[in-house]
């Protein structure tokens, strides 16, 4: 199994989207092509602002769920740690 990633995107309207993937470049391209998540389709373009790497997709999915439980302020603080 290859690496898996949990990521946060900043949408054109300023909202944040959290997801997971095994291929960050492919997934970001899909989001910006309008073939990613339904949420991001009407909020293009999107920019990758944060990601974490995991050994398994299960770990990435668990982290995605945990990030989605955070408040917007907590997500912004998390993003700030990556810059």
Buried (B, 14 or more C-beta within 10 A) or exposed (E): EEBBBBBBBBBEEEEBBBBBBBEBEEBBEBBBEEEBBEBBBEBBEBEBBBBBEBEEBEBBBBBBEEBBEBEEEEBBEBBEEEE
